[in-house]
Amino acid sequence: MSQLLLDPYVALVLVGFLPSEIWRWIGIAVGRGLDEKSEFIVWVRAVAISLVAGVVTRIVLFPPGALASVPLSVRIAALGCGFLAFYFARRSPFAGVLVGEAVLVAGALAFGG
Amino acid sequence: MSAPAPERTFETATSAFLFGARTAATSVFMFVITVTYIGFGALCHDYGLPVVWAMFSTVLIWAGPAQVILVTALGSGSALIEGALAVGLSSVRLLPMVVALLPLVKRERSRAWQLLVPVHFMAVSVWVEAMRLAPGVPREHRIPFCNGIGTMLLATAVMATAAGYYLSAALPVLFGAAAMFITPLSFLVSTARNSRLLVEKVAFGLGLIIAPLLAYEKIQLDLLWTGVVGGSLAYGVSRMRKAAT
């Protein structure tokens, strides 16, 4: 298999832009003719929510690059604390993000990162 | 998410666009996107890619996890096809997101090419805000409203990419990890906030559980299956619940 010796801008379009953007284009083809109140849309919305939730635990449990240096227990604790802060601060996403990040940084400093 | 009657009216499409931009500027995603893309800019710097390339990747791809995968693939010299597949698999979420949003925002006479730009803006951040607030905007102004959200967040991301690139050496060691962590953290709380109906709550909970199980078992296309299985089960549960009452 050839290595990525392409010009970085060509690689950006072929390896980055097209494989990602294609989903948005397919989305236009599928979604353009649909009715807002159709049952299919209820199902698709559920699929989208499940998928986004899946991205959450996937990144936290199998993290890329720098995040992998933070211990697993710290990552899970930070996500849990962020969610609790969100929940108890009247569903404020700001509270969740700030508390989650603070716990991650504090945990990484305390338990190695 | 039942659509309430439109609450706001706008004189022109421009004022709807500006309202979208203001909505984005005061949302949690302004902070999230800034941190994410400072981290991404610094990552590009560390991998020796040009700053203009880093900024173009934000404009063209506009999907954080895919951008990180692309940069690490370029850096590790992994095979071209493998890199493209990994990027494609990580961006699968964009498909159901676009399909779920389009019927909410499009107009009768919207043509496919007219939707290319608004749909390009779709990322979890823009989607979450659009799904939550577009029902309160009159239909004829929903697309400009979404474009306003997208333009504000994408422009911020591009500036943050450049800032992170040049700040790379000055950033604390932990910044990279914190920047990568803010993506799942913000997805978690913003999606939880938007999940109000039973079907949405069940889909959300199932997605959190199914994805790591599939990834742990090294199932191919794990995120795609997470969406289809979690979403379908949630849909089935809510249908049975409706039938029972």
Interface residues (C-beta under 8 A of the other chain):
Chain A: M1 S2 Q3 L4 L6 P8 Y9 A11 L12 V13 L14 V15 G16 F17 L18 P19 S20 E21 I22 W23 R24 W25 I26 G27 I28 A29 V30 G31 R32 L34 D35 E36 S38 I41 V42 W43 V44 R45 A46 V47 A48 I49 S50 L51 V52 A53 G54 V55 V56 T57 R58 I59 V60 L61 F62 P63 P64 G65 A66 L67 S69 V70 R75 A78 L79 G82 F83 F86 Y87 R91 P93 F94 G96 V97 G100 E101 L104 V105 A108 L109 G113
Chain B: M1 A3 V28 F31 V32 L43 L49 P50 W53 F56 S57 L60 I61 A63 P65 A66 Q67 V68 I69 L70 T72 A73 L74 G77 S78 A79 L80 I81 E82 G83 A84 L85 V87 G88 S90 S91 V92 R93 L94 L95 P96 M97 V98 V99 A100 L101 L102 P103 L104 K106 S110 A112 L115 L116 V119 H120 M122 V124 V173 L174 G176 A177 A178 A179 M180 F181 I182 T183 P184 L185 S186 F187 L188 V189 S190 T191 A192 R193 N194 S195 V199 E200 V202 A203 F204 G205 L206 G207 L208 I209 I210 A211 P212 A215 Y216 D222 L223 L224 T226 G227 V228 V229 G230 G231 S232 A234 Y235 S238
